[in-house]
Amino acid sequence: MKPQELLAEVSDDLKKIAAWFPSQHAIAHRWMLKQKLPAWFCTQYKSARNNVWKIMWEIQSRKFPTGALVEYTTINGKHGRFVIKPQISAGGFFIILYIPHFFKRYRERMKLGDKLKPEQLIRRYLRNNTSGINTGKKLNVEVTTKEGIALGNIIYKRLVIINTFITYDMSYGKQVERFNDGRERADNVGYVEMYDEDVVSEMREIGIDAKDFATKVQEKVKEKLNNNNNGI
């Protein structure tokens, strides 16, 4: 699927979800009367294209049942599970695509082991990191969240690919200033692996050929690392 086709399909699904979701309010209301709040109400919507959307709604209180709303769907590929998530930010509307490599790094770097299944891992990340600030410049995306930093790029208009995850204690140099003022370690950690071979192949699997772009990024980063005598 080409990026523009992905954007069009997701946008069309979201319009239909917006029309359908109010019907879930009564169900959510009955559910929340039995829960200890705050809690997450989870439901699903299957689109005409057979995309199964998971919708998680944080209910904070019975008087004001509002909170974070997370919508996402997944694509199973040979490399693992891709996650598609719409996001509204100060910069407008974006569609975020998390590739399997991202969740692999998230599991490793948060030291979660194998106790969480893939779907549980995805929900954990999305619930714990419902909001973030993009400190990246131009096409680079560096989203600082509660648990760490999601790194990626804007690859087509409002389509964002998120490739990898680092924790705050892995950042240093200029990253420290942007991510967390009190921490000091290496500059550019995580950037080489954003475009290593498994990341490139995962992107190609969904119709995004990032090989040339990846090669240029790797060359520039490795050159900078060699000049600074830093390691990854």
Sequence and secondary structure as in RCSB ss.txt:
>XXXX:A:sequence
MKPQELLAEVSDDLKKIAAWFPSQHAIAHRWMLKQKLPAWFCTQYKSARNNVWKIMWEIQSRKFPTGALVEYTTI
NGKHGRFVIKPQISAGGFFIILYIPHFFKRYRERMKLGDKLKPEQLIRRYLRNNTSGINTGKKLNVEVTTKEGIA
LGNIIYKRLVIINTFITYDMSYGKQVERFNDGRERADNVGYVEMYDEDVVSEMREIGIDAKDFATKVQEKVKEKL
NNNNNGI
>XXXX:A:secstr
  HHHHHHHHHHHHHHHHHHGGGGHHHHHHHHTTS SSEEEEEEEE TT  EEEEEEEE  SSS    EEEEEEE
EETTEEEEEEEEEETTEEEEEEE HHHHHHHHHHTT TTSS HHHHHHHHHHHTS  EE   TTEEEEE SS EE
EEEEEETTEEEEEEEE GGG  THHHHHH TT    TTTTTTGGGSHHHHHHHHHTT   HHHHHHHHHHHHHHH
HHHT   
